[in-house]
Amino acid sequence: MAYIGPEPAESFTSFATQEFSTSATTSYTLDHAVANENEIALFVNNVRQQPGSGKAYTATGTALTLSAATASTDTMYCVFLGRALQTVTPATNSITAAMVGNDLISGKDALTSAPASTDELLISDAGTIKRIDAQFFQSTPAFHAFLSADQDSLSDAATVKMQINSETYDSGTVYDNSSNYRFTPGVAGKYFIYGAALISSAASANLREAEVYIYKNGSSIGKSTFNYVDQYSQVATPTISIVDVADDNDYYELYAQLNTQNSGNWKALGDSTQQRTYFGAYKIIGV
Amino acid sequence: MASLATKIKLYCEANSKTVSFGSEGNVHIQDDSNGQGPYIKTWGVSGLDKPTDSQLASYETAGNTEESNNAVRATRKKLYGDIGDQLDEIYKDIDAWKARIKKIKDDNPKE
């Protein structure tokens, strides 16, 4: 059959019904209020009854009144003619932007904390709506920590792992701040990794060279150097920032080195409030 | 106790070799902060084998002396003052300069 204009959506329609527990009475209560008896079809023992005053029954509101009492052995039910129940499942791809309210998002409950990495967002992928995990928009795993007290008695010319112990934050519990002092992101990706070491030769004109390293899986992949061979110093803060691609089990550590003129020990300076020697990293998104 | 770097330096000098540490050095000493102390991570002194523990231990006394003398040298250098000031001092009164330098040395003797 042809239509003028769009073909109407088709669906099945059903009517609300009510079955009654019968007894020797003429008065029953309807589940839904009606204006009059013509809004229901009443069946007793499967025989439809005639509505109207002076006929088989009348109804108003939720009151149903029979002209003769039923018996407990009777069966009785009614159909609410004016109360159609209809459920329409929209056709695939039939909900367009114009049908969506502007409060589609703002009308929903707000998430009151940072989304979990597996929470999902909707995104238009070249015009096609897709869902995507929140983790792709989060610069985590991430951490930042600093040395809360001096790391002392470090050997001349030795490259020493910094025992960075005080965490400012550790999103994902990816930094070991008490044993191995290492960052293990556990999630493959590209990471910005940084660090600094305020190191002292403990005497003036005693610092020949100061270095800071970032180690990956036990080997250096980044180094920053201050060289004072022609004019010795005492204290320096070499800093370093690198970008690296990690797999799911790589780990990173911060090392520092100081060469003294007098072959004596050196130390990395730490403080509980002033960040002097620190180490951090975060995942880079969008690359 | 002499540092590992000092003992390596003496070992190399005894074998007429030059060692250097740091960014362009030929020996890398590392300490993983695990309580094991510093160790030789890489050895790159051409023509000389990496020293054994006993070889390094044999330089303990000499190493202590070297480090003590290094401290003396550093003290002396600080007391000598700026080289430009010393040249001016020499120009004005070389004998007074010599006397001042001698006193610094006498007050800070090497072992």
Interface residues (C-beta under 8 A of the other chain):
Chain A: Q151 L154 S155 D156 A157 A158 T159 V160 K161 M162 Q163 Y181 A203 S204 A205 N206 R208 E209 E211 K223 T225 N227 Y255 Q257 N259 Q261 N262 S263 G264 N265
Chain B: A2 S3 L4 A5 T6 K9 F21 G22 S23 G25 H28 I29 Q30 D31 D32 S33 N34 G37 P38 K41 E66 E67 N70 A71 R73 A74 K77 K78
